[in-house]
Amino acid sequence: MYERLQFVARRLAGNPMVELCREFGISRKIGYKIFDRCKECVVQGLTDRSRRPYRYAHQLPFQVENYILNIKREHTRWGARKIRERLIRRFSGIKIPAKSTIHAVLDRHGLVERRGRLRRRAQGTALSLGQKPNELWCTDYKGEFLLGNHKYCYPLTVTDHASRYLLTCEALSSTKEHYAFTVFEKLFKERGLPSNIRSDNGVPFASAHALFNLSKLAVWWLRLGIGIERIKPGHPQQNSRHERMHLTLKKEATKPPALNFPQQQARFDDFIEIFNNERPHEALDMKYPAEVYQPSTRTYKGLPDIDYPFHDRIIVVTNCGRICLGHKKTN
């Protein structure tokens, strides 16, 4: 705008058009257009004009658009498909707009009700005190870190809440549930079963889209008679003893990281030995966790086989949640 005013002012002062256009870097055609618009509309002619087209080649006739809006206001629950079918029966001599066009018309006039995204927010459970060994175990994945071979390590840790005893620390390549099954089954065989296990709401301990957020691992714990405790999302202080152990683990066993998984697991094993048998704990009156912890009296015997009545037909459920009955897949 300012440059255009300068251009017109210098042209009115008598400067040649060719020299002005060369100085401002425009063609003579543009220069004459700017000067003529200023003579017609004065200063308003120097502002940018709208680039909106004068007409639209495929614009919907206003009669059809008003008919669409009237149907929608009359039948608020109708969508674009039903309104289009009504148009086909009402107007036979014109081209009927597509359902996407009808939806765009409704949306432009604020007649589309947008559904909010359904979010299943996890909620914490009641938390026990865990004052005796094996009354409460705490488990979590320490934050992943990169090994020397550029592969991520996900340490799965389990501690006894009362004695601070570090039960296991396994260097895993992912948080998939079948790895966690192996770790916990080995741990149950060695240490027995706890009364409760406390975890966060992440995988594989919980599933956001399952009934009551129960994952396969959580269902397995319940079938073994183990109670499930979950902290509130965003409240790691509810599992503070376990998180404090993670800080010590990070400082002493992961910096710097090992070259590969076997070497990193050897570091974790050394840390477990020192943490349980050599490192005094202030909360335990400077005792070692191994002096306070005792194995559980509840032995792990696995899950019993499920017996079905003879008149029931046994059908295997696939991993995607379907059953095959008569060569047909049923959801």
DORO-655154 format. One record per residue (C-alpha): x, y, z. Coordinates in steps of 0.5 Angstrom, whole numbers, plus 500, padded with zeros to 3 digits. Each point is the difference from the previous one (the first is absolute). Last residue first. Example, Ala and Ser with C-alpha at 12.3 -4.5 7.8 and 13.67 -1.06 7.14 Angstrom:
527498514498493502
This chain:
465376533499494496504497494497494496502493499495498504501504506507503500501505506502507500504505505506502496504494503496495499495497504500492500493497500498494505493498500496499506496493501506497504501505505506505500506499504505505500507498501503502507505507500507499502502497507504506503501500507497504505504500506504506497507501501503504506503507499502504506508498500500500493498507500506502503499503507502508501494501504495497495499507497507502500502494495507497501503497493503494500495494500494503496503505496507497499497494497495503496505505497504494498494497497499506496507501498500493497493502496504505497505496497495495498496505497505504496506505500499502507497507502504505503496502505495494500502496507502505505496506499494497496499495506501505505494504497496494498500498508497507501495498495498494504499504507496505496495496497494505502505505499499498492494504500499502493494494499498498507504494503497493498499494505499493498498494505504494498496493501503497494494501495501508502507500498498496493495506499505505501505497495495499495498508501494502504498507499493499503498497494506501495501506496505503504504494502504499507506497502503499493500506499498506504496501506505500505502494505498497506500493502496497505500494505507497497501493497507496501507503500503495495494497496497507500506504497501495494492501499501507500506501496497495494493504501503506499504498493493498498497507502504504495504505503506500496507497499500498508506501505497497506500502507498496505498499508503507502498499508497507502498496506493502501499502492503494497503502494499498492504503494499499493506504496498502493507500496500504493505497495505505497506495502502504505494499504494506499496501506493498502497503506499495506494495499496499506498496506498500507499494504495500506499496506506496498504503506496503505497507501497500493496507501495498495498505494492501498500500492502505495496502494502500493496504495496497494500506495494500496502506495494505500495500494499505496493502499499503492495506499505505501498503493507499497499493503493498497503503493506495501496494501496502494506500496503494503493496498501502493495505497494498496501502492493504498494497497497495505500505507496497505501493500508500499500506505497495506505495498505506501497502507501492502507500498502507503497498507494501503499501508498507499494498496496507499507504500503495496495500495500508500507500499500495494494504497504507500506497497496497494497507499506503501503496494507497502506503497503496495503506495501504506499508498503506501507497503503502506506504499498506505504506498506502503500508502503505495493502497497502507505506500497503494495495497500502492507504500503495505497494495503503494507501503500493503498497493505504497506498504498493499500500493507504500503494504502500507507500503499507504505504496499497493492501501502508502505500494495498495494504503504507500501504506495506500498501507493496499505494498504502507494500504497494496506495502501503507492498501502493497506499505496502506494495498
